[in-house]
Amino acid sequence: QVQLVESGGGLVQPGGSLRLSCTVSGSFFNIFAMGWFRRAPGKQRELVTTINNGGGSHYEDFVKGRFAVSRDNTKNTVYLFMNSLQPEDTAVYYCYADVVVTASRGHEDRYWGQGTQVTVSS
């Protein structure tokens, strides 16, 4: 059973920083892309950033220059470093991982973290 466990959310003042972590556990063959989505109050879920297993990353325009994603493949963990946070960044942040459970399966399945609340407010 593959599980993703997130940590690191909380309350921060505008202009502040937070780091989110997400670790994949359980039995699996390989992890491909990992990343983060968010859902703000009253809005649809939106992509924030992705990172492949070679370290290549993509950012949505609204976080470019402020957020940074990285991963430690030895720990099966993806990180999201959030700087210059603004009230509009308030949301529940969800990590995901595209996981190949067994070598014979032939494709990856997407697994999700439980979500962590980030609130930016003075």
C-alpha positions in Angstrom: 0.0 0.0 0.0 1.5 3.3 -1.1 1.0 6.3 1.2 2.0 9.9 1.0 2.4 11.8 4.2 2.7 15.6 4.2 4.0 17.9 6.8 5.0 21.6 7.3 1.9 23.7 6.8 0.8 26.4 9.2 0.1 30.1 9.7 2.6 32.6 8.4 2.5 36.4 8.0 2.6 38.0 4.5 6.2 37.9 3.2 7.0 34.9 5.3 8.3 31.5 4.3 7.3 27.8 4.8 8.6 24.5 3.8 6.3 21.6 3.0 7.5 18.0 2.9 5.9 14.9 1.4 7.2 11.4 1.8 6.2 8.3 -0.1 6.1 5.0 1.9 5.0 1.4 1.3 5.9 -1.1 -1.3 6.5 0.1 -4.9 8.9 -0.3 -7.8 9.6 3.3 -8.8 8.5 6.9 -8.5 8.3 9.1 -11.5 6.9 12.7 -11.3 6.1 14.3 -8.0 4.6 17.7 -7.3 2.1 19.9 -5.6 -1.4 21.1 -6.2 -3.4 23.5 -4.0 -7.1 24.3 -3.4 -8.0 27.7 -2.1 -11.3 28.4 -0.4 -14.1 28.6 -3.0 -11.7 27.7 -5.9 -10.9 24.7 -7.9 -7.7 22.7 -7.3 -4.8 24.0 -9.3 -1.3 22.8 -10.2 1.5 24.6 -8.4 4.7 22.7 -9.5 6.0 19.4 -10.7 9.4 17.7 -10.6 10.5 14.6 -12.5 12.8 11.9 -11.2 15.7 13.6 -13.0 15.1 16.9 -11.2 13.5 18.8 -14.1 10.8 21.1 -12.8 7.9 23.1 -13.9 6.2 26.0 -12.1 2.9 27.8 -12.7 3.3 31.5 -13.3 1.8 32.6 -10.1 4.6 31.0 -8.0 7.6 31.5 -10.3 10.4 33.2 -8.5 8.8 32.6 -5.1 8.5 28.8 -4.7 11.0 26.1 -5.3 10.5 22.4 -5.5 13.1 19.7 -4.9 13.2 16.0 -4.2 15.4 13.5 -2.4 15.1 10.2 -4.3 17.0 8.4 -1.5 14.2 9.4 0.9 11.3 9.3 -1.5 10.5 12.8 -0.5 9.5 16.0 -2.3 9.8 19.4 -0.8 8.1 22.7 -1.5 10.0 25.9 -0.4 7.6 28.8 -0.3 8.9 32.3 0.0 7.3 35.8 -0.2 4.0 34.2 0.8 0.9 36.3 0.2 -2.7 36.0 1.4 -3.7 34.6 -2.0 -1.4 31.6 -1.4 -3.7 30.5 1.4 -4.9 27.0 0.5 -4.8 23.4 1.3 -1.6 22.0 -0.4 -1.7 18.5 -1.7 1.4 16.5 -2.9 1.2 13.8 -5.4 3.5 11.1 -6.7 3.2 9.0 -9.9 4.2 5.6 -8.7 4.9 2.3 -10.5 3.8 -0.3 -7.9 5.4 -3.3 -9.6 7.7 -3.7 -12.5 5.1 -5.8 -14.3 2.4 -3.2 -14.0 3.6 -1.2 -17.0 2.4 2.2 -16.0 2.3 4.6 -13.0 -0.7 5.4 -10.8 -1.1 8.8 -9.1 -1.2 8.9 -5.3 -2.1 11.9 -3.2 -1.1 13.2 0.2 -3.7 14.1 2.8 -3.3 17.8 2.3 -1.8 20.4 4.6 -3.3 23.8 5.4 -1.2 26.9 4.6 -2.7 30.2 5.9 -1.1 33.5 5.1 -2.4 36.3 7.3 -1.3 39.1 9.5 
